[in-house]
Amino acid sequence: MSKSLLAPHVKACSIGLISMAGALAAGCAAQVRVAGPPPVYVAPPAVEVAPPPAVAAQIYEAPPPLPVYEQPPCPVSGYLWTPGYWAYAPSGYYWVPGTWVEPPRVGVLWTPGYWGFVGGVYGWHAGYWGPHIGFYGGVNYGYGYVGTGYAGGRWVGNSFAYNQNVTNVNVTVVHNTYNETVVNNVSVTHVSYNGGAGVVATPTAQEKMAAQEPHLAPTPLQQQHVQEAAKNPALFAKANGGHPAIAATTHPATFTGPGVVGAKVAAHPQQGGAKPPVTNASAPKPPVANASAAKPPVAANTAQPKTPKQQQPKKPPHETKPEGEKT
């Protein structure tokens, strides 16, 4: 009796346990099927970030004025002009010649570095490549870099066009050119730094925007160019007096050959003032010969006054005083 009465409960419990186990098993199986393979991490694309304006050097001595020199012709179509500047080493300021450089990529422009006077020291702000020209202290480096922006050329698609009015290009080598008048509103004083007694200029709204854009560092050839300049004792200001014999080159880190241009020693050589003094120096020679020829007339003139002095004493015998006494 007892077995027959308990059997249904045991069967029910066993059936219930079996169904619960089946449900749990079914649930576990369902979870395994839904999980699938682990997710794969995909890194976000790299984004160039504009570096903060770093000051590479702080000096208590002002850099020398910018030397005046002729721009060598562009050697290869697509090269961009990078103006020369005064860099600093433990031995003092040395000149980094201006040169033509191949840009690191299509569409970028070179923003020159500049010295800025702030807080009693001169700090160097390094140049960089970017889609637009940034602030370079308002320093007039010439040849398109008139203190703000760049007027020496522009990108037209994947090619660079050169403005012949301010850039020295050989049309047999460079065919993509144009002519555009550049109005220079900055007085040319050859001052090489901003602030203090130097150039008074602040970044424009466009230059501030350009500072936030992605930048590229100088190319390896540009860096080699600076290193080679630092090794040349003749490029130091204390040796050349501010007039380096290697003021500009056609290729970076190439300081010998026909493409080397020296600085002009004349005070205002931009208007061709160096040659006229040479011709004028030879012109005074005829006056020197005339001066020697003019000596005899001087001697003759000195002899003539002596005779009048001797004739004047002869006049007293002819005076009328004695006649007045007789009357």
C-alpha positions as CSV (number, residue, x, y, z in Angstrom):
1,M,0.0,0.0,0.0
2,S,2.6,2.4,1.0
3,K,4.6,1.8,-2.2
4,S,1.6,2.3,-4.4
5,L,0.6,5.5,-2.6
6,L,4.1,7.0,-2.7
7,A,4.9,6.0,-6.2
8,P,2.9,8.8,-7.9
9,H,4.7,11.4,-5.7
10,V,8.1,10.0,-6.5
11,K,7.2,9.9,-10.1
12,A,6.0,13.5,-10.0
13,C,9.0,14.7,-8.2
14,S,11.3,12.9,-10.5
15,I,9.5,14.2,-13.5
16,G,9.6,17.7,-12.1
17,L,13.3,17.4,-11.4
18,I,13.9,16.1,-14.8
19,S,11.9,18.9,-16.4
20,M,13.8,21.5,-14.3
21,A,17.1,20.0,-15.2
22,G,16.0,20.0,-18.8
23,A,15.0,23.6,-18.7
24,L,18.2,24.6,-17.0
25,A,20.1,22.5,-19.6
26,A,18.2,24.1,-22.4
27,G,18.8,27.6,-20.9
28,C,22.5,26.9,-20.6
29,A,22.6,25.6,-24.1
30,A,20.8,28.7,-25.4
31,Q,23.3,31.0,-23.6
32,V,26.3,29.3,-25.2
33,R,24.7,29.6,-28.6
34,V,23.9,33.3,-28.2
35,A,27.4,34.4,-26.9
36,G,29.3,33.8,-30.2
37,P,32.9,34.9,-30.8
38,P,34.4,37.7,-28.7
39,P,34.3,41.2,-30.2
40,V,37.3,42.4,-32.2
41,Y,38.8,45.8,-31.1
42,V,39.4,48.2,-34.0
43,A,41.7,51.1,-33.3
44,P,40.6,54.6,-34.4
45,P,42.5,56.2,-37.3
46,A,45.5,58.2,-36.3
47,V,44.9,62.0,-36.3
48,E,47.6,64.5,-36.5
49,V,47.5,67.0,-33.6
50,A,48.9,70.4,-33.9
51,P,51.9,70.7,-31.5
52,P,51.9,73.5,-29.0
53,P,54.2,76.5,-30.0
54,A,57.4,75.4,-28.4
55,V,60.3,77.7,-27.7
56,A,63.5,76.0,-28.8
57,A,65.9,78.5,-27.3
58,Q,66.0,81.4,-24.9
59,I,68.8,84.0,-25.3
60,Y,69.5,87.3,-23.7
61,E,71.2,88.8,-26.8
62,A,69.2,90.1,-29.8
63,P,69.8,88.3,-33.1
64,P,71.6,90.4,-35.8
65,P,69.7,92.1,-38.6
66,L,68.7,89.9,-41.6
67,P,71.4,90.1,-44.3
68,V,70.4,91.1,-47.8
69,Y,71.0,88.6,-50.6
70,E,69.6,87.6,-54.0
71,Q,67.4,84.6,-54.2
72,P,68.9,81.8,-56.3
73,P,66.6,80.4,-59.0
74,C,64.3,77.5,-58.2
75,P,66.2,74.3,-59.3
76,V,63.3,71.9,-59.6
77,S,59.6,72.5,-60.3
78,G,57.7,71.8,-57.1
79,Y,60.4,73.0,-54.7
80,L,59.4,75.7,-52.1
81,W,61.5,78.5,-50.8
82,T,62.5,78.5,-47.2
83,P,64.1,81.8,-46.1
84,G,67.3,82.1,-44.1
85,Y,67.4,83.0,-40.5
86,W,69.8,83.4,-37.5
87,A,70.0,80.3,-35.3
88,Y,71.8,80.1,-32.0
89,A,74.6,77.8,-30.7
90,P,76.8,78.0,-27.6
91,S,79.3,80.0,-29.7
92,G,76.7,82.6,-30.7
93,Y,74.4,83.3,-33.6
94,Y,75.0,81.6,-36.9
95,W,73.3,82.0,-40.3
96,V,71.2,79.2,-41.7
97,P,71.1,80.0,-45.5
98,G,67.8,80.2,-47.3
99,T,67.3,77.3,-49.7
100,W,64.8,75.6,-51.9
101,V,63.3,72.5,-50.4
102,E,61.0,69.7,-51.6
103,P,57.9,69.8,-49.4
104,P,57.0,66.6,-47.4
105,R,53.6,66.3,-49.2
106,V,51.4,68.0,-51.8
107,G,49.4,71.0,-50.5
108,V,51.5,72.1,-47.6
109,L,53.3,75.4,-47.1
110,W,56.3,76.5,-45.0
111,T,55.8,78.8,-42.1
112,P,59.2,80.2,-41.1
113,G,60.5,80.3,-37.6
114,Y,61.1,83.5,-35.8
115,W,62.7,85.1,-32.7
116,G,60.3,86.6,-30.1
117,F,61.3,88.9,-27.3
118,V,59.2,88.3,-24.2
119,G,60.0,88.7,-20.5
120,G,63.6,90.0,-21.2
121,V,64.7,87.0,-23.3
122,Y,64.7,86.1,-27.0
123,G,62.9,82.8,-27.7
124,W,63.1,80.9,-30.9
125,H,59.8,79.6,-32.4
126,A,60.5,76.8,-34.9
127,G,59.0,76.7,-38.3
128,Y,56.7,74.0,-39.6
129,W,54.8,72.7,-42.6
130,G,51.0,73.1,-42.8
131,P,48.0,73.7,-45.1
132,H,48.1,77.4,-44.4
133,I,50.8,79.9,-43.4
134,G,50.8,80.7,-39.6
135,F,52.3,83.5,-37.6
136,Y,56.0,84.1,-38.0
137,G,56.4,87.3,-35.9
138,G,55.7,89.8,-38.7
139,V,59.4,89.5,-39.8
140,N,59.9,90.5,-43.4
141,Y,62.1,87.6,-44.8
142,G,61.5,88.8,-48.4
143,Y,60.7,86.9,-51.6
144,G,57.0,86.5,-50.7
145,Y,57.4,86.4,-46.9
146,V,56.5,90.0,-46.3
147,G,55.6,89.6,-42.6
148,T,52.3,87.8,-42.9
149,G,51.2,85.1,-45.3
150,Y,53.1,84.0,-48.4
151,A,52.8,85.7,-51.8
152,G,55.6,83.8,-53.6
153,G,53.3,81.0,-54.9
154,R,50.3,78.8,-54.3
155,W,49.1,75.3,-54.9
156,V,46.9,74.7,-57.9
157,G,45.7,71.2,-57.6
158,N,48.7,68.9,-57.2
159,S,51.1,71.4,-58.8
160,F,52.7,74.5,-57.3
161,A,52.5,77.8,-59.2
162,Y,55.2,80.5,-58.7
163,N,54.7,84.2,-58.7
164,Q,57.3,85.6,-61.0
165,N,57.0,89.1,-59.5
166,V,58.6,88.0,-56.2
167,T,60.2,84.6,-57.0
168,N,63.3,83.9,-59.0
169,V,62.3,81.1,-61.4
170,N,63.8,79.9,-64.7
171,V,60.9,79.5,-67.1
172,T,62.9,76.8,-69.0
173,V,62.8,74.7,-65.8
174,V,59.5,75.9,-64.2
175,H,56.5,76.3,-66.5
176,N,53.7,76.8,-63.9
177,T,54.0,80.5,-63.2
178,Y,51.9,83.6,-62.9
179,N,52.4,87.3,-62.3
180,E,50.7,89.1,-59.4
181,T,51.7,92.4,-57.8
182,V,52.5,92.1,-54.1
183,V,51.8,95.2,-52.0
184,N,54.3,95.4,-49.1
185,N,52.8,97.4,-46.3
186,V,55.7,96.5,-43.9
187,S,58.7,98.8,-43.7
188,V,61.8,96.9,-44.6
189,T,64.2,97.4,-41.7
190,H,65.8,93.9,-41.8
191,V,64.9,93.4,-38.1
192,S,65.0,89.7,-37.4
193,Y,62.8,89.4,-34.2
194,N,59.4,90.2,-32.9
195,G,58.7,92.3,-29.7
196,G,60.7,94.7,-27.7
197,A,62.6,97.0,-30.1
198,G,61.9,94.7,-33.0
199,V,58.8,94.2,-35.2
200,V,55.5,95.0,-33.6
201,A,53.0,92.4,-34.8
202,T,50.4,90.0,-33.4
203,P,48.7,87.0,-34.9
204,T,45.7,87.6,-37.1
205,A,42.5,85.5,-36.9
206,Q,43.6,83.4,-39.9
207,E,47.1,82.8,-38.4
208,K,45.5,81.7,-35.1
209,M,43.4,79.2,-37.0
210,A,46.5,78.0,-38.9
211,A,48.2,77.4,-35.6
212,Q,45.4,74.8,-34.7
213,E,45.8,72.9,-37.9
214,P,47.9,69.7,-38.2
215,H,51.6,70.5,-38.7
216,L,54.6,68.6,-40.1
217,A,58.1,69.0,-38.7
218,P,61.0,70.1,-41.0
219,T,62.1,67.4,-43.4
220,P,65.3,65.4,-42.8
221,L,67.1,67.5,-45.5
222,Q,66.0,70.6,-43.7
223,Q,67.4,69.3,-40.4
224,Q,70.7,68.4,-42.1
225,H,70.8,71.9,-43.6
226,V,70.8,73.4,-40.1
227,Q,73.3,70.9,-38.8
228,E,75.8,71.7,-41.6
229,A,75.4,75.4,-41.1
230,A,76.2,75.0,-37.4
231,K,79.5,73.2,-38.4
232,N,80.6,76.1,-40.6
233,P,82.6,78.7,-38.6
234,A,82.3,81.3,-41.4
235,L,78.5,81.4,-40.9
236,F,78.8,82.7,-37.3
237,A,77.9,86.4,-36.9
238,K,81.1,87.1,-35.0
239,A,83.1,85.9,-38.0
240,N,81.2,87.4,-40.8
241,G,79.9,90.6,-39.2
242,G,76.3,89.9,-40.2
243,H,77.2,89.4,-43.9
244,P,77.6,85.6,-44.5
245,A,79.4,84.5,-47.6
246,I,76.8,81.7,-47.9
247,A,73.5,83.5,-47.6
248,A,71.4,81.2,-49.8
249,T,71.7,78.0,-51.8
250,T,69.7,76.1,-54.4
251,H,69.7,72.8,-52.5
252,P,69.7,72.1,-48.8
253,A,73.0,71.2,-47.1
254,T,74.9,72.1,-50.2
255,F,77.2,75.1,-49.4
256,T,79.5,74.9,-52.4
257,G,78.9,75.2,-56.2
258,P,77.3,77.7,-58.5
259,G,74.0,77.8,-56.6
260,V,75.6,79.5,-53.6
261,V,74.8,83.2,-53.1
262,G,76.6,85.6,-50.7
263,A,75.2,88.4,-48.7
264,K,75.6,92.0,-49.9
265,V,77.7,94.3,-47.8
266,A,76.1,97.6,-49.0
267,A,73.7,99.3,-46.7
268,H,70.8,99.2,-49.1
269,P,71.6,96.7,-51.8
270,Q,68.0,95.9,-52.7
271,Q,67.9,98.8,-55.1
272,G,71.3,97.9,-56.7
273,G,73.2,100.3,-54.5
274,A,76.3,98.2,-54.4
275,K,77.4,98.8,-58.0
276,P,77.0,102.6,-58.2
277,P,79.5,103.3,-55.4
278,V,82.1,101.3,-57.3
279,T,81.6,103.5,-60.4
280,N,81.6,106.6,-58.4
281,A,84.8,105.6,-56.7
282,S,86.5,105.6,-60.1
283,A,84.8,108.8,-61.1
284,P,86.7,111.0,-58.6
285,K,90.0,110.2,-60.2
286,P,89.7,113.0,-62.8
287,P,89.1,115.6,-60.1
288,V,92.4,114.5,-58.5
289,A,94.2,115.2,-61.8
290,N,92.5,118.6,-62.0
291,A,93.6,119.4,-58.5
292,S,97.2,119.0,-59.5
293,A,96.6,121.2,-62.6
294,A,94.9,123.8,-60.5
295,K,98.0,124.4,-58.4
296,P,99.7,126.9,-60.9
297,P,96.6,129.2,-60.9
298,V,96.8,129.3,-57.1
299,A,100.4,130.3,-57.2
300,A,99.6,133.0,-59.8
301,N,96.8,134.3,-57.7
302,T,99.0,134.6,-54.7
303,A,101.6,136.5,-56.7
304,Q,99.1,139.1,-58.1
305,P,98.0,140.5,-54.7
306,K,101.6,141.4,-53.9
307,T,101.9,144.0,-56.6
308,P,98.7,145.9,-55.6
309,K,100.0,146.1,-52.1
310,Q,103.2,147.7,-53.4
311,Q,101.3,150.2,-55.6
312,Q,99.1,151.4,-52.8
313,P,101.9,153.0,-50.8
314,K,102.8,155.1,-53.9
315,K,99.5,157.0,-53.6
316,P,100.4,159.2,-50.5
317,P,102.7,161.5,-52.6
318,H,99.7,162.4,-54.7
319,E,97.5,163.3,-51.8
320,T,95.9,166.8,-51.8
321,K,96.8,167.6,-48.2
322,P,99.8,169.8,-49.0
323,E,97.8,171.8,-51.5
324,G,95.2,172.5,-48.9
325,E,97.9,173.9,-46.5
326,K,99.2,176.4,-49.1
327,T,95.7,177.8,-49.7
